[in-house]
Every structure is written in C-alpha cells, then in structure tokens.
C-alpha cells in the first residue's frame, strides 16, 4: 500500500497538476503502479517511449466516455482497451487524416473479397480470423459479457484496416508497435514485413534481394533512424527503406501517411491499370529516386518496368480472361461454387500469385522475382496447365480460341515453331521486334 501511495506522489511531482487534472493524475499513477508489477514489459516499453518523455500517460490514450461502445470501468477509471486512429487523432490530427484516406485504412475491405471467401469456405472461420484479418484487419465486435467489452473473435487484432467501433478505420500500432511507438522501428522494412511478404505479394523478399535491401542491411548503422527529421539525401543517404519510398520526406516532399501518393500502377488485380492522377504520383516517386540516382537512371527503370507490366497484361492475362469467360458463358464448369474446379485454382494463382510476384519484382528491382518466381511460373502454368485444362472440356468454341491464339498471335505461336529458327530470330533481333510496342515513353 505504501508503495502505491509513494508512486502516486512521485508521479504527481513528475507530472504536475498544471499539466493534467488531479483526477487524471491519480488515475495515471494507479495505472503505472499496477502495470509495472503485472506487466513489466509493457510498462518499460512506455517508460522508454517518446510518449513518456512528453508526459503522455496510459489514461491519455485509453480514457473513454461512459457512452462509448467499448467503455468499461477499471479501478474507478472509465477506459477502453482499444485505442483507435480517432483517439490518436487527438494529438496527431494530420497523420490520422492521411491514414484515413490511404490504401491501408481500407485494407479491411478484403472481408468482402475472394481472398476472404476462400478462407471461409475452404478453410474456416478460425483461419480467416488469424490469417486474413490478422493483416487486413477485422470488424471489431462488442461483447458485453467480456471483461474488456471486446469479443475474443475480433480482439486482439492490429490489422492495418481494422474497422473500429467508433467508426474509424485502421490501426496505428500496426506500424508503430505499442507501447514504444518508436519512429526508428516504423522506418525499418521489418515494420512492413508482417504483411507484405509471401507467395502473393512478396515485397519483403523482393526488397531483400534488391540492391536497395542489400545496401540497407549491410549499412544499417549509417541510416540515422532516430533522427527527428529523417529527410532522404540530408539525414541519410546509404539506402532507402519501404518508408523512404512510400511515405517519408524528401527535400521537396513532406512526409505522408498516405501510402498511395507515390504509386502509379495498381499491381494487385488481374490486369494492372494506372491509378488516378498516376503521372503526379509517379513524379512523386521519381522525386524520391532522384535523391540518389540520376534522372536517366530513374526514367530507364520506369521504361523497363512499364514494359513488363504491359507485357504481362497483354500476353497472358487478357487471353486467360477470355478463355475463362468463354468457359463460364457456356456453363462448362462441373462444380458451381467458386474454387471448386481445378482450372479456377490455376487461373487464380496465375495472376494472384505468380503474376503479382512478377510485377512486384519488376517494380522493386528484384530480377529473380521478375523472372524465376514470376513470369517463368506464369509461362509454365499458362501453357502446361491452364490451356490443357481448358481443352479438357473438348468444346469447339474454347478450342477455336486457343488454336487461333497459338497459330496467329506473334507472342504465342513460338510453341509451334522450330527451336533453331527461334534461336536465329533471337540473334537477329526479329523475335524482340514483336515486343517493341511495350517499350514506350509515357
């Protein structure tokens, strides 16, 4: 008891009443006294954080109004376990607004997508909760019978697009891990790698393979990650991280929590398309690149990257889509539920896994992912799995489309040509001429 009283007294000295009310002061002291004993790691995270340095206490973030959906009484204080972007916005309004307009805040919309459908029908709710929703976010549910008013089906969850009871979207601690909320940690690629990895969007692996990642990991001590300002080309210059390219400041741009402001292509869907205002967004990204690279280097990268994306779209995906549309139009699928037919799985993985890997590899200068993990796999499964499965329906319209494609399309008719003639065409440049249209300056 004496220790508890002493802690409150000491806290009152360190955090005077002029800064916070006496009632809040006492509540904050009680929080720290208790949590220092029952969850010392959590307490130490806070004590060594920027929040502690600036006198932001437990009650400042967790306080709640009695009519809040997730509010409950906890040792004579009305609090909420869940801290949402709306709460963080009391001190960080600009960052909160930027996040609310970003792709990240809308990641919870995957709850309505084919990804979530497959997880639920093929796997089951437990794996959908801990898998899909673990990254994308869940719709947090209230359970009045739970001690903290949050349903154990939806809490804990720090998914980046979490849909919160107060109407806000997102979870700041997805990147700024509680309870330290360290800016240096959030600037490092590991902060993004919980979600941006794996067979369908391996940004982590591509970054590690690239010269950017290689240079970062071998020179991390030179990155000045604790700098308050952290402007590329001024406060550091060795290598970029994910934050550098997508969020952080340059001499010409302010830092932004809207991760889509520098993305010109969407690489997620079957067919890649340019984003709205893509020229502006591309110039935003080029502004980052030119702090370490010459303009011709940067323009050359986009010249090559754009060609890969257009090639992927035209050579494989448009044909693949057309074949599947014919199959569905003729009602040839044996089973009616999506993903209950083998050809649907091959179709899905061609774009959702292999096609994405190729595009992300090209975007982030990862040659192995552009080719061996990407287009190589697309080629193999397009010609040796997808087309044979389509032919198994033995339908005249399906076969006619495939026959025409393989005989008349310059990009596909190689499969019926002589190997030595193809090698000669490569040496002479005639085969490359087929793909000249994909190299355009835009």
N, C-alpha and C positions, 0 to 999 in steps of 0.2 A: 504493500500500500504506500509506504514511504517513497519507494522508487517511482511509483506512478505520479505522486504529488510533485516530487522533485523534477520529473520530466516535464510536467506541465509548467512549472515555474521557470525552468530553464528555457523552454520553448517560448514563453511569454517575453523573456529577456531578448532572445534572438530575433523573434518576430513580434515587434511591439504592437500594441493596440492601435496605434496610429495607422498601421498598415492594414490590419484586418480587425473585425469586431471581436470583442472579448468572447462572445459565444463561439464564433468560428475558431478563435484561438484555442479555446479549451477543447473543442472537438478535434482539431488538428493534432493537438498534443496527445489526446487519448488514442487517436489512430496510430500515431508513431510509436507510442509506448507499447501498445499491444502487438502491432505488426513486427516490431523489432524482435519480439520474442517468438511469435508463432510463425512468422515468415521472414526470417532474417535476410534471405537473399533478395526478396522484393524490397525490403527496407533499404538495403545497401545500394540497390540499383537507384532508388530515388535519391538517397543521400548524396550520391556522387553525380547526380544529373544536373543539367542546366536549370531544370525546374527548381530544384532545391536552392541553387545559387541565387535564383531570382525570387525566392520566397513563395513559390507556388507549391501548395501543400495538397495532401490527399483530398481534403474536403473541397478544395477549389475545383477539382476535376470531377469528383464523384457526387457532389451535392445535387440534390434533386428537389423538385417541388412535390408536395404531397399528392397532387393530382396527376403526376407523370405516370405513365402506364407501368413503368418498371421500378417505381419508387418503393422503398420499404424502410422500416425503422430498424436502425442498427446502433445499439448502445446510445439511445437518445439523440441520434442524428438521422435525418432523412436523406438517404443516399440512393444511388443506383450503381450496380456493378458495371453496367455497360457505359462506356464513355464514347460518345459518337462524334462525328465531324461537327455537328451542331454545337456540342459542348466545347470542342477545341476552337470553334469559331469565335467564342467569346474573347479570346486573346489573339487568334490567328485568322482574322476575317478574310484577308486576301487569299491566303493559301486554301482556305475552306471553299471559297467561291471557285477557284481554279480547279480544285479536285472535283467539285460537283459537276463541272462541265466537261470532265475528261472521260476517256475510254474506261479508265479504272473504276470510276464511280458507277458505270453502267455494266460492269462485268457480271453482276448478279442476274442480268437478263438471260444468262445461259440457262437459267431454270426453265426456260421455255424452248430450249434448243434441242437439236437432235442428239447432242452430246449427253444432255441430262436424260432425254428419253431412253437412250440406250442403257445408261447406268441404272435406271429404274427398272426397265422391263427385262433386261438381260442379266443385270447384277442383282439389284435390290436396294431398298432404301438405305440400309446401313452404309453401303459403299458409296452411294450418291452423296450422303451427308459428309463422310470423311474424305471422299475423293474430290468430286466436282466442287462441292460447296466449300471445301477447305481452302481452295484458291479463289474461286469466283465470288464467294460469299453466299450467305443464306438469308432467308427472311426470318429474322429473329422473332420467336414466338413468346408470348407471355404465359406463364403458368402460375396461377395464384397460389397453388399448393407448394410451390418450390420456395425454399428459404430466401433466394435472391430474386424471385419473381420471373426468372428466365427458364424456359423449357430446356431440359437436358438434350432435346433433339436439335436445338439450334444454338446452344451455348455449351462449351466455348466455341467461338468462331471469330476469326480475324480476317476473313476473306475480303479482298480488296473492294468488292462491290456489294458488301453486306447491306441489306435493307433493314434499317433500324426502326424500332417502334415509334420514334419521334418524327418519322418521315424522311430523315436524312439518309443518304446513300454513301456507303464507303466505310473504311476503317483505317484511320491514320496509323494505327500501330501495326498494320500490315508491312509498312516500310520503316516506320520509326518505332522500333521494338520497345514495348514497355518493360520496365518503368524508367529506363535510362533515356530513351528518345534521343539517342546520340546522333548528331548530324554526320559525324565521320562514318558511323556504321551505315547510315542510309545512303551515303555516297558511294559505297563499295558495291561491286557487282553481286556479291553474295546476298545482298539485301533483296535483289530481284529473283535470285535463282531458286527460291522455294517454288515458284510457279512457272517461270519462263525456262523450262527445260523439258526433256523427254522426246518421245517419238514424233509428236505433232507440232511442237514449236520449241526447238532446241536452241534458243538464243544463248543460254548459258554455255552449252558445249561449243557453239559456233564462236562465241567470243573468246573462249579459252584457246581455241585452235588458231584464231586470227593473230596477226602481228600486234594488234591493239592489246589483246589479252596477254599475250606473251610478254610484251613490254611492261604492262602493268604489274604482273605478278613477280617479275624479276627486278622491279624498281619501286615497289610499293612504299618503301621508306622515304621516297622522294616526292610522294604525292601530296604532301601538306594537307592531309584530310581534315585536320582540326581547324583549319583556317576559317575565320568567320565569314570572309568574303568569298573565297574559292572561285575565282574567275579564271577560266582556261586561258593560258598564254600569259597570265600575270602571276597568279598564285601557284600554279603548277603547269607543267608542260611536257612531262615524260610520256603520258598515255591518257586516253580517255576511259572513263567507266560508262556504264549504262546511263547514269545520271548526267554525265558530261554531255552526251549526245542528245538526250531526250528531255532534259529538264534544267540543267544548271546554267549559270550565267556565262556569257562571253563579253568581251569589251563592247559589243554592240547590242546585246540582248540581256534583258533581266531574267533571273531565274523564274521558272514557272512550274507549277504542279500539274499543269495540263499536258499530259504526255503525248498528246496527238498534234501538238503545234508544229512539229518538225517531220511529220510522216506524210509522204506524198502518195505512196501506193498503199492499198489495203492488201495484205498478203494472207489474210485468213480464209476468205471464201474460195469456192471452186475456181472462179475466174477473178483474177486481180483487176481492179479498176482504180483509177486515180481518185483520191479524196477530193472533197470540195476545197476550192482555193489551193489546189495542190502546188501550183507554181510558187505561191507565197510560202507554203510550208517547206517546200524543197529549198528555197533560198534561205529559210531559217536554219535548216540543217547544214547547208553549204557554208553558212556563216560560222558554224562550229568547226567544220572541217578545215577551213582556210586559216585557222589559227595555227595549224601545224603542217598543212600541206599547201602546195601551190595551186592556183586556180585550175590549171590544165590537168593536174593530177585528179582533182575533185571532179571536174567535168568528165574526165575519162572514165572514172569509176561509174558515174551515173549512166554514161553512154553504154557501157558493158552490162550493167545491172538491168537497165530498161530492156535491153535486147533479150536477156534471159527470161524476164517476166513475159514479154510479148510472145516469145517462142513457146514457152510453157502453155500460155493461153491458147494459141492457135493450133499448135501441132498436136497436142494431146487432149486438152480439156474440152475444147469445142467439139471434137469428134466423139469423145467419150460421152459427153452430154447428149449428143444427137442420137447415138446408139441406144442409150438408156431411155430416151423419150420415145423412140420407136417401140421398144420392148414394152413400155408401160401403156402406150397408146393401144397396142394390140392385145393387151391384157395377158402377156405371156408368163409373168412371174407365177411360180407354183404356189407360193405362200403369200398371203395378203399383208401380214404385219411387216412394217419396215425392219430391215436387218434379219429377216428370216430366210433370205435367199443368198446363196454363196456369191452371186455376181454383185449383190449390193455391198458386201464387205470389201470386195476388190475395188469397186467403184469408190467407196468411201476412203479407203486407205491410199488410193492413188492421189487424191487431192488433199485429204485431211492430214495425212502423214507425210508421204513421200514428196508430194508437190509443195507442201509448206516448207519442208526441210530444204528443198532446192532453192526456193525463193528467199528464205531467211539466210541461207548460206551465201547467196549472191549479194544480198543487201549488206551483210556484215563482213564481207571479205573472208569467208570461210570456204576455200576451194574444195575440201573433202566433202563438205555438206552440200555444196552446189552440185557436185558430180556423184561420188560414190554413195552417199546416203540420200541423194536427191534424184536427179534426172536419171541416173543409172537404174535406180529402183523403178522409176516411172516407166522407162523403156521396157524393162524386163516384164513387169506386171501388165502393162498395156498390151504388148504383143503376145505374150505367152500365157496370160491368164484371162484378162478381160475379153479379148477378141475370141479366144476359143470357147469361153463360157457363153458368149453371145451367139456363137454359131451352133451351140448345142440345141438351141430352140428350133433349128432347121427351118427357119422362116424365110420365105423368099425376099421380103422387104428388108429384113435385117441383113441377110447375106448380100443382097444387091448393094446396100450402102457400103458394107465392108469391102466388097470386091472393087467397087469404084474407087474407094479411098486408097487401097493398096496398089491399084493399077495406074491411077491418074494423078494423084496428089504427089507433087515432086518431093515432098518431105517424107512420104511413106513408101513410095514404090521401090526404094532400095532393097526391100525384103525379097523381091523377085529378080534382082539383078546379079550379075556375076561379080564375085569378090574382087578379082584383079581389075576389072573395069572400074569398080568403085574406088579402088586404091589409086588408079590413074586419075580419076576425077578429083580426088583429094589433092594429089600432087599438082595438078594443073590449075586448081582453083575453081573448077567448074561446079563441084559439089557445094563449095562455100557460097557461090553466087546465088544459090537458092535462098539463102538466109540474109541476103543483103538488105531486104526491106525491114528487118528488125533493128538495124543499126541506123537510127535517126536521131538527129539533134533536135530536142524539143525544149 
